[in-house]
Amino acid sequence: MKPTMSVKENYEFRRIYAKGRSGVSPYLVIYARPNRRGHNRLGVTASTKLGHAVVRNRVRRRLREIFRLNQDKLKQGYDFILVARTRAVGAEYRELERAFLGVCKRLGLREDKP
């Protein structure tokens, strides 16, 4: 298993928010922007509206794991930001995964492999 590369700097987040494409589901919002690297990078945001630190961290871990397990189904060379919405707190893992893959498909980020 290779680790997920992450978006860490504030200016990178702001650039992806401003110039990236976005897709929405009841559980999360995805912002995606092409980068000039050969791999995908991930940033996860969970506001304090979701709850205390334990709750926010659980949501972040789930979203990171969903991204990691489905990375081979995505086109490469993009920066992703996943923004958790309040419904993500009580959602089942499968619901979050289905929402993630659905939004990626709508944004045209799913890899079409035979």
N, C-alpha and C positions, 0 to 999 in steps of 0.2 A: 504494500500500500504506500503510495506516495502522498505526502502531505499536501493540503490545499494551499495555494499561494493566496495571500490576502491583500486587500486594499487597506492601507492604514492611515495615510495622510489626509488631513482635512481638505486640502486643495484638490486631491484626487476625487474625494466624495463629491465636492461641489461641482467639479467638472462633469462627472457622470450624471449628477442630478440635472444640470443645466443642458447638456448636449446629448444625453443618452435618450434612448427610447424607453417607454415605460408600459407596463402591463399590470392590470389590477385583478385581484380575486378577493373574496371576502376575508381571506386569511393573511394575505401578504401582497406587497407591491414589489415588482421587480423592475429595476432600472438596468439597462444594458447598453454598453458602448464598446465599439471595436477598439482594441489596443494594437500596438505594433509588436506584440510578443507572440510567441507560438503557443501560448497556453492561456487558460482562463484564470482570472483572479476573482476573489470573493470578498465582499464586505457585508456585514450584517448589522442592522440597526434595530434596537428595541427600546422604545421610549419608556419613560417612567409611568405612563398611563397604563402599561401592562400589569404593573404590580411591583412588588419588592424585588430586590436583586436576585433572589433564588428563582423566582418566576421568570424574570427576564433572561437569566442565564440558561434556564432549561429550554426556553423557546429558541435562543441563539444556538444552543448545541444541536437541537433537532434540525434546524434549518441548515446548519453546516453539514450535518450528516446526510441529509437529503441531497444537498448539492454534491457532496463527495461521492455518494453511491450512484448518482445519475450523471456524473460528469462525462462518461463515455458516450452518452446519448446526445450531448450538446455539441454545437459547433465550437471550434477552438479559436482563441484569439480575441476573447471578449472580457471586459470587466463587468462584473455583476454586483449590484447592491440589492440585498433582500431586506425589505422593511416589514417587520412584523406588525400586524394589526391586532386589535384587542381580541378578536375571535380566535386567534392562533393559540391563546393561552389554554382554552378548553378543548381544542381540536384534537382528534385522534391523529396518530402519526400518518396513517394512510390518507386521511383527508388532506393533510398538509402536502404530502407527496403528490397527490393527484392535482392539487391546486398549482403547485410549482410546475409540474410537467405541462399542465393545460396552458398556463400563462406563457411558458417558453415556446410552446407550439404556436400560439397566437402571434408571438413576436417573431416567429420564423427562426428561432434559435435551436430547434431540434435538428439533429443530424439525420438525414434520410439514408439509413443503411439497409441493404437488402437482407 
